[in-house]
Amino acid sequence: MRPSYEELAKMIDHALLHPTMTDEQMEAGCQAAIKYGVASVCIKPYYVRRAAQLLQGSDVLVGTVIGFPHGSNLTEIKRQETQLACQDGAAEIDMVINVGKAISGDWQYVQQDIEAVCNEAHKHGAKVKVIIENDYLASGGGGLDGDALKSKLCQISEAAGADWVKTSTGFGFVKQSGGGYNYQGATEHDLKLMREAVSESVQVKASGGVRDLEGLLRVRELGASRCGTSATAQILDAYGRDESIGSGKLGGGGY
């Protein structure tokens, strides 16, 4: 059955994270989020307080990022970032794991890092999405191949109290054979893997590469309840215009 507009809109975390994005652009992004009735904005940390003011009275939540985009901050810094974000009005926290520690197989460190953020966020009534940054994990680590490592990190995230596991930051660029940098973001393979790795009490968020309505519908079919994208207008404006849209492959590109 074709989902309703409201069901699709409430899957979207409208991403306002690009480093060059200005205050004016972020304010316009918050207004667009209200217009389209999305689930949340995922906004740069310093703008959380202003976003909360702009979204007051709407049902659009304020989300922000912690340890973004590489996850290498000290755990205590991540905890403090979370505390400040929640005090400023964030209801959802998207945190990046310590990728190097994960590849090293330091499972205790990774879990405690996630737990610190989850415990702080939950204390304020906020929810946490744990970004495992799949593009960096293809070669595996900690004695595991890539898929086994991704699954283990999802399971560690659940044990640490995560509300969602998330594919990517949208900025996890990997050096290519030609010397340039690129990334895949959310792939069908990884979304299936992540959905199977955690229990039904943990949700899955796709991020990176979903830039049209067909992609959002496919993400939904694969079990993701949220999708991070900056292509909100492109996706939702297409709803109802193209009745032929159905299941398809996820596209390329980023937030």
N, C-alpha and C positions, 0 to 999 in steps of 0.2 A: 504493500500500500504506500502510495506517495505521501511523505510526511507533510504536515502543515507548514506554512511559512513560520509560524511561531516556534515550532519544534526545531526548525533549522536555525533560526536566528539565535535561539537560546543554546545552540552548540558553539557559537562563535565567541572567542576572546579576541576582541578587536585590538591588534597589536600596534602600539605607538612607541616603538623602541629604537628606531634607527638612530645612530649617533648624531646625524645631521639634523634631526627633527627639531624645529624651533618651538618655543612656547605657543606661538600663534597656531602652528600646525597641530600641536597636541590639544589645544582648546577646540579647534575645529574637529579633531578626531573624537573628542568627547561628545560634541554636539551630534556628530554622525552616529555615534553609538546609541544615543537616545533616539534619534530618528529611526534607526533600523531595529531597535529593540533587542540588541544582542545581550549575551549573558554578562559580559564584562568588558572593560578596557584593561589591557595589560600595558602599563605605562612606566616610563622611567622613574626611578625612585624619588628623585628630588621633586617631582611634580605630583606626588600622591595627594598631598593636602589640597592642592588646587583642584585636582580631578574630583576629589570627594565633594568639594563645594559645587563644582559644575554639575555633578551627577545627583546631587541631593534632590530628593523628591521623585526620582526615576527608579526603575527596578534594575538598572544597570549597575553591576558591582564594580568596585575598584580593585584591580589586581596589580601587582608589581613583581619585579625580579630581584633575586638575592644571589650574591656571588656571581653576577652575570658579566660576561658570558662564559668564563672559563672555569669557574668553580674553585679557584685556588686560594681564596681568602681563608684566613684563620677561622676556625669554627666559631670562636667567640665573636669575631667580627660579623659573621653571618647571623648569629643570634641577635646581636645588637641591631643590625640592619633590619631584621624581622620585627624586633620590638618597636623601633622607630616607625617603620612602615605601618604597623598595626595602629600605633598611636595617632598616626596621620590620617587613618581612615581606610587602610587596605583591608579587604575582606578575603582576599586570596593571594597566596604567595607562590611564585614559581622559582624554585631554588635549583641551582646547578650543583651536582655532586662534585667531589674532588676527583676529576677524571684520572689524573696521574696515580692517585692512591688506588683507584679501582683497577687500573691496568697492572699495578704492582701486586694486586691481590691482598691488600691490607683491608680486609673486610670489616674488622672491628672499627678502624678509623672511619671508614665510609659510613657505617651504620650510626656511629655516635655523632658524626657531622650532620646527618639527616635528622636524627632524633632531636638534636639541639634546636633546629629550626622548627620541627613539628611541635615540640613541646611548647616553645615560645608562642608560635602562631595559635595553637589550640587554646592556650591560656587566654588569648584575646578573642576567641571565637572565630578565628580565621582558619581557612583550609589551605592545604599545601599540595602543590604539584611538583614532583621531583623529576628533574630533567637529567636523563642519563647520557645524552648526547651520543646517539648511536653512530654517527659518522666517524667518531674517533675510536670506535670499538670493533671495527670490522676484523682486525687482525687478532683480536682476543687479548688475553692477559691473565695473570694470576693462575697460569696453568690450564686455562679454559680457551676453547675456540670462541669466535665472535658471538655466535648465537647463544652459547652456554653462558658467556659473560653477561650478555644483555639480560638473559632470563634471571641469572643470579642477582643482578643489581635491582631488578624489579622486585624480587622476593625480599631482598634486604630492605628496600624502600617500604614495602608493606610491613615488615617487622618493626621498622622504625616509626611507623605511624602515618605514612603518606596517605593522602586522600586520592591522589592521582599519580600515575607514572606517565611521563611525557617523553616523546621521542627526541626532541631537539630544541636548541635555542633559536635556530634560524641563522646563526652566525658561526657554526662549527665548520669552518672551511678547512679542507684537507688538500695538501699539495698534490697536484696531478702529475702524470708522467711528462707532460710538456712544460712543466714549471709553473703553470698557473694554479689557481686555487678554486675549488668548487665544493659543493656538498649536495647530498640528496634530500636531507630532511626526512619527512615521514614517508616511509615506503609501505606497500601492502605487506611485504614479508615481515617487517618489524612490528607493524600493528597487530598482525595475527600472533606473532611470537609473544608480544607483551601482554595481550589479552589472555593468552593461555598461561602465562607465568604467574599471574596474580589471581586472588579470589574475587568473587563478585562484589565484595565490599570495597574494592579499590577500582577506581575508574581509570580510563586511558585517555590521554590527550595527544592528538596529532599536531605537529608543528613543523612548518617548512614544506613548501611544495604544493600546498592546497590553494589554488588560485581561481577555481571556477566552481560552478554549482555541481557539475558532474563529480568533481573531486570530493566535495563535501558530502555528497550522497554516498560515495564509495567509502569514505571514512566512517560514516554512520553504519554502513553494512558490516564493516570490519570490527565494530564494537567500540569505537571511540565515542565518548560522550561530549567531548570538547575538541575544538580545533582552533589553533592560533593562526591568524592570518591578518594581513593588512589589506587584503582584496575584498573586504566586506561588501562594499558597494557593488563591485563587479559580480560577486556571487549572488547577493540577494536581489539585485535588480533583475537578474536573469530568471528568478523564480516566477513561474506562471507564463513566461514568454516562450519557453521552449518545452513543450509537452513531450518531446522525444527524448529528453534527457533521462538517463537511467544509470545503470552501473557502468563504470569505466575505470580506466587506470588513473592513478595519481600522477599529477604533472610534475614538472621540475620547477626550480626557482625557490625563492625564500619568502620571508615575511613580506 
